[in-house]
Amino acid sequence: MSTLWGGRFQEAASSLMQSFNESFSLDKRLWQEDITASIAHVTMLGDCQIITSEESQLLQSELKKLYQAIEADPALLTGDYEDIHSFVEAKMIEACGDTGKKMHTARSRNDQVTVDMKLYVKKSLADLKVLASQMIQAFQEKGQSVDALMPAYTHLQRAQIVSFSYVLDAYVAMFERDIKKIDQAIDLLDENPLGAGALAGTTYQIDRQQTTDLLGFRAVQRNTLDSVSNRDFIIDALHCFSSLMMHMSRFAEDFIIYSSQEFRFIELSDHFSTGSSMMPQKKNPDALELIRGKSAKVISLLNAMYGTMKGLPLSYNKDMQEDKAIYFEALDTTMACVKILTGVTQELTVNEKRLSETIHEGYLNATELADYLVRKGIPFREAHGIVGQMVLYAIEKDSQLHDLAFDELAQFSAVIEADIYHELNPETILQQGIKKNMLIK
């Protein structure tokens, strides 16, 4: 196995240890970031005259050729290498001879892997933000295409009337907060660790600001011990994934319920449903159920990263190698779920006829009836009690409040007048108070 160390050892690591220790099978995914950071590093080495200008130009040229070759044929990322860093350096030694051996001057794998991961996380968070924004747009467009009222729930009990679009907008509000969290995570990680070396910098007169500028970081990460031992940016990104997955899981739960025969509010398209191997009538909302299930995995991966880091002394420890497996799985799962939920929402069928039936059931206008009494001069707590008695009366009569005769309603309070039926109308209710803004703009 090609390694970047070994001079101090008399014997090679066992094949078992080599297999246990290698990370190339995972971190070859960082090839773009590793080559990009290496180009910045050797550019700085040449400009600082730590290596000659000719050596720097040769390394830059060969690194760019390697980038283009892998871009054209990703199958080149194979071989018996310890990690992506040893792969890239070995290719440079093949291409440049002894000059290739100078590429790692003033650099450690400790700051190298951290800069690679920061670049990768920064890019992947930006990609996730794009996908989340597209999902928000799908929610908004679906809301604008459906003109229907429905019950909103507390404790899974019918509570008040809202528009269907307002339910979607509740999730839009959650996803918009998730995007803000992504922006915050990017801002927090946007410091360059390259130049920290193994843990305490280097005696070479390097220019960390130059590599910071070349790699597009906002600033230099000032403490070198922290630079190489920091994985907060991984944890912050995992928080973004977990929050987004939690919100998508809540949506999935709602719409799994809404798609049931008992509710019949919505139906998923065939593209995002599956059937039963035994029961031919079944149409299962498996896309949503998988999102709900995968959210648990992503949240667990966040906990796994916390568990990995919680007991580590300064500075770098090999435990940190596990960050890549954790991050890649969480990222891939979250990205896939966002794409699926976008498709589910775009192709969702809303049963507007069924929704229009439900708003006349379940005493959804009880709160508005209490507000009506308050506007007539009755204290709210007293109005609350009166309406509770009216609901009990309606239940005993197997009737809805708005279906009761006027004399039945009037027996509960002298302030009740004929305008009560206008106030109990769902459309009137929706237009009152803060409900004027219940449609997604």
N, C-alpha and C positions, 0 to 999 in steps of 0.2 A: 504493500500500500504506500502511495506517495504521501509523505508527511513533510511538515515544515520544521521538524525538530528531530533529534536523535543523536546529536554529537556527544551528549553527556552519557548516553546509554551504551552498555556493552552487548546487550542482546535486544532483539526486536520483541515488541509486544506479541503475545500469543494471538493466533488467528481469532480465538474467541474474544479477546480483549479488543482487537481491531474492529471486529464486527460490532461489538457493543459500543465502541467509542465513536464510530463513524457517524457523520451527519450529512454526507454528500447526497444521499438518497432523498433527503428533505430539503437541505439548504441550497441545492442546485437551482431551486426556484428563485434564488436571489442573484442569479448570474448578471442580470442587467445592472442591478445596484452595485455589485462588487466590481464590475468592470468600470462603471461610471465613476465610482469613488476612487478606483485605482488610477484612472486617467487624471482626475483632479490632483491626486497625491503626487504622481510623477511629474506633472506639470509644475507643481509647487517646488518639488525637489530640484528641478532644473533651474527655475527662476531664482531659487535661493543658492544656487551653485553648490548644492550638496552632491549632485551628480552633474555631469557635463550636459550642456545644451543638446549635444548630438545624442547622448544616451536618452535624455528625456524625450526628444523627438521620436527616436526609434521606438521606445516603449509606448508612447502615445499612439503611434501609427499601428503597431502590432495589436494593441488593445482594441483599437477601433476595428481592425480587420477581424479579430476574434468575435467582437460584438456582432458584426455583420454576418459572419459565418454561422453563428448560433441562431441568429434571427432567421436566417434562411433555412437552417436545418437543426432544430432543437435536439435531434437524436445525437448530436455531437456531445451532449452533456451526459457522457457515460464514461465508465472506467473505474479503476480501483484507487479512488482518492479519499482522503480523510474528510474533506469538506470542500466547499466551493472555492475557498481561498487557495488551497493547495492545487486545485484544478487550474485556476487562472494563472498562478505563478508557474506551474509546470509548463503550461502552454507558452508562457513568455520565455522561459528558459530554452524551450525547444526552438522558438523563433529567433531569439536574440542572443543565445549563448550566455556568457558571463554577465552581460548587461541585464539580462532577465533576472539574475540573482540580486541585482541592486534595487529592484522594484520595492522590496519590503523595508528598505532603509528608513529609519525613524518612524516605524509603524509596528504595531502589535496586532495579532488577531483579536485582541480584546477591544481595541478601539475600532478595528476594521469591521467586526461583526456587528458592533453597535451602530455604526454609521450605515451599514447595509440595511439593518432592520429598521432604522429610523426612516431611511429613504423609502423602503418598501411600505411601511405602515402609513407614512404620509401620502403616498400615491394611492394605496388601497382605500384609505379613508375618503380621499377625494372621489374615487370611483364609486364608493358606497353612497356618498352624498348625491351623486348624479342619479343613481338608481332610486334612492329614497325620494328624490324630487319628482321623478317620473311616476312613482307610486302615488304621491300626493296628487299629482295632476289627474291620474286615473280616478281617484276618489272624488275629486272635484267635478270632473266631467260626468261621472255617474250620478252624482247628486243633482247636477243641473238637468239631467235627462229624465229624472223621476219627480213627478208632481203628486206626492202622496203624503198623507198624515198617518201617524202610527202611534202606538203606545210606547212611552219610555218607561223603564222599570227601575225600581229599587227592590232589593231582596228577591229578584225575579218575580215580583208582583207588579201588576200594572199600576202606574203612578200618575203620569200626566201625558198630555198630548204634545207631540213634537212632529216636525216634518222628518221624512226619511233622510233627506239631505243633511239635516242637523245631526243625526246619528253619525253619518259619515264624517261630518265636520268635527265631531268630537275626536275621532281618530286622526284626522288631519292635524288638529291641535297637538296631539301627542307626537306625531311624526315630525312636526315642525320643531318641537323641543329637542327631539333626537338629532335633527340637523344642527341645531345650535351646539349640542354636546360634541358633535363631530368637529365643528369649527373650533371649539375650545380645546379639544384633544390635539388637533393639528397645531394650534398656536403654542400649546405647552411643550410639544416635542420638538419644536422648530429651532433647536440649538445643535450645533455641530460638535460631536465628540471626537472627530478625527484629530489626531495630534496628542491625544491623552496617553498614547503608548500603552504599555501593559497596565499601568496605574498611576505613574508619577511623571508623565511627560517624557521628554527626551533631551539629551544634551545638545542635539543639533539645533541650529538656529533656523527653525522652521517658521513658516508664515501661516498660522491657523486661520487668519482672516481671509487669506486668499482661497483656501479650500472651502471655507464657509461661503464665500461669494460664488465660487465655481459650482458648488452643489446646491445653491439656492436656499441655504438656511438663513434664518433671520439673524442669528447671533452665534458666537462661539460659546460652547458650554464651558463655564469657567473652572469648575473643580474637576480635576482629572480623576480623582478617586470615584467621585460620583458619576463621571462620564462613562466609565467602563462597567460600573456595577449597577447602573440605573436600568430598570425595566418598567418604570412607572408608565412610560408611554405605551407599552404593551397592555398594561392593566387598564389604562385610560381608554384605549381602543376597545378592549374587551367589555368595559362598562358601556360604551356606545352600542356594541353589538347586543349586549344583554338587555339594555333598555329597549332597543328597537324590537328585539325578539319578544320581549314581554308584552309590548303594545300590540304586536302582530298576533300574539297568542290570545290576547283578550278579544281582539276582533274575531279571530277564528272561533273562539268559544261562543260569542254572540251569534255568529252567522251559522254555526253548526246547529245551534238551537233554532234559529229562524228558518233553517232549511228542513226541519223535521216535519212529519205529517201533522203533528199536533199544532204547529205554528203556521207552516205553509206561507211564510212571508216572502221567501226568496227561493230561487233554485240555481244551483251551480250549473255551468255548461258541461256538456259531455267531455269536453277537453280536460276538465279539471276534476272529474269524478271517476269512481270505479264502481264495479258491480260485485255481486256475491257469486261464489262458485257453486252455491247450493240453492239460493233463493233468487229466482229470476226477476222478481219485482224490484229488487233493491237498487238504489242509486246512492252511493255513499260519498260523503264530502271529504274524501281522503286527503285532498290537497290541504284543506284547513286542519284536519286532524294531525297531519304530519308536521305542519308549522307549529301547532300546539305542542307536539311531542319534542320536536327539535329545539324548541326554546329551552327546555330543561337541560339539554346537552350544552348549549352555549353558556347558560348561566353556570353550569357546573365547571366549564372550562375556565371561566373567570375565577371561580373559587380555587381551581387547581393552580392557577398562576399565583394567586395570593398565597396558597400553601407552599408553593415552590420558593417564594421570596421571603417569607416571614422570618426565617431563622438564619439567613445567610449573613456571615460576617463580611466586612469590606475586604477585598473589593470584588474581583471576578471569581466566580466559582463555576465549576462545570455543570452544576445543576441548571444554570441559566440556558444551557443548550436546549432544554426542554421547551423553551419559550416558542420556538418555531413550530413544533408539532401542535402545540396548543393554539397558537395564533392562526396558523393556516387552516386548521379544521374549523375554528370559530368563524373566520372570515368567509370560507367557502360556504358554510351552512347558512350564514346570515344573508349573503349575496343571493344564494339560490332561493331562499324564502321570500326575499323582497321581489324577485322576478316572478315567482309563482303567484304571490298575492296581488301583484299588479295585473297579471293575466286573469286571475279569478275575478277581480273587481271589474275589469273591462267587459267581461263576458257574463256578468251576473244578471239574471232575470229577476225583476221585482214584481211580485204579485200585488199590484195596486188595488185590485178588487178586494182581495182578502184584507189588506191593510185598511181599506175604507170601512169594512165591516167591523174591524176590531175597535175602532175609535168610538164606537157607539156602545161598547161593552165595558164592564169592569169599573164603572163609576169614575172614569177619568176626569170628569168635570167637577168632582167634589171640592177640590181646592179652589177652583174658580167660583163655585157657589158660596164658599166661605168668604172669599174676597168680595163678592157681590153684597153679602150681608154687612161686611165691614164698611163698604162704601155707603151703605144705608144708615150707618151710625152705630152699629153693634160692635162692641169690643171683639178683637179677633179670638181670644180664648173662648168667649161665649159663643161666637159664630162657629168655631170649631166643634163645640159640643152639639150645637143645633144640627149641623150638617151630619155629624156622626149618627144622630138619631134618625135623620132623614134617610141616610144610607141603609140603616138597619130596617127601617120601614119598607124601603124599596126592595131589599133582599127578601123580606117576608112576603111581599106582593109579587116576587119574581119579575121585577120591572127595573128599568133604568131610571135615573133621576129625571131626565128630560122627557120620559114617557108618562110620568105621573100627571094626573089632572091638576089644574090650577088650585082647586079647593084642597086637594091632598097636600100640595106644597105649602099653601098659605096657612094651614093649620099649625105649622111649626113656628111661624113668626109673622107678626102683623106688618112687617116692613116689606114683605114679599109682594111684588106687583107683577103685572102682565109681562113686563120687559124681561122677566126671569128667563124665558125661553130663548130670547136672543143671546143672553149672557151664557147660556149653557151650550150654545151651538159651537161645534169644534172649530169652525172657521173664525168665529168671533174670539174664541179663546186664544187661537194662534196669533191673532193680531194685537193682543193686549200686552202691555208691559214690555219686558225684555224680549218677548217672543217675536217682536217685529223684525228681529235680526236673525231668525232661525234658518234662513236659506243661505246656502253656500254661494258667495258672490263669485 
